[in-house]
Amino acid sequence: MATAAWLALVSALASASSIPEMFFPELGALASVVFASPGSSWARAPLLLTLTPAITAVPGVLITRLLPYGLPALALDLVICLLLIRWLRSPIVPAISAGMLPLTLGITSWLYPPAILVGTGGLALLSQLRARWRPLPPSAPLPPHGPVRVWAPALALFLLGGAGLVHLFGSRLVLYPPLFVIAFEMLTLRDHCPWSGRPGAVLLVTGGAALAGLLLVRSLGVVPLAVAAAVLVTALLLHLARLRCPPAYGLALLPFLIPSPSLSYPLFTLMGTSWLLLVVATSAALARRRGDREWQH
């Protein structure tokens, strides 16, 4: 409920200020974890929670302004986002989505990076206020990411095939921004990602969230009530599937930024998710054949 209220408030501020860039889909993932898990690494890093998405948004806008959409632009944007997150030592992986969003939707306004500070900064402030009222629970250590040489080829294959599907079907939404977050977590945290090993549930929840967001936008419009409903429907889907996959909120919220989203939106997202799951399954099978020796070193 807190996540729905926060997203509705941010969408209302974006509408009232005529700055739609203030609202970005992955804010739903961030808010869901910060509100539900006050001891999480995201909630315990308020400065990085505030700044990391805005920092990755800068190269996203710059690349969108300078390069046409395609594999070179996607690869450059993704690599820069990953390097920035690594350089900052930030746990805020959803910042990848904030950096890829400009390419997907053609956002070229320099208002976008500072505007999203409203949502992330307010979220960080709320987490710190709550920490003053209640002592934080002990934090669990972050699971280690696998070696770059192991997961980078699979990520490259995912990007290459995804760009091919975008060209084939004529929609950038096949590579929807939260999909890059889902991919990075599944490929680098193979044994620790909470939604690994459940491809059917991932398809059901992500497809259902995309459909719910689309129908709410088309029936109610881009209004705070529809935003809150999209968040609540996604939370219900995750609960029914017994799945912990915060990026699913981004799928429900992305239609609120797409001008006149079409009914094909859920289908395109399912294509992208299915391709990723195929890459992940293939990568895991190859790792088993190697006996996981590379993953251990």
Order of alpha helices (4+ residues) and beta strands (2+ residues): alpha-alpha-alpha-alpha-alpha-alpha-alpha-alpha-alpha-alpha-alpha-alpha-alpha
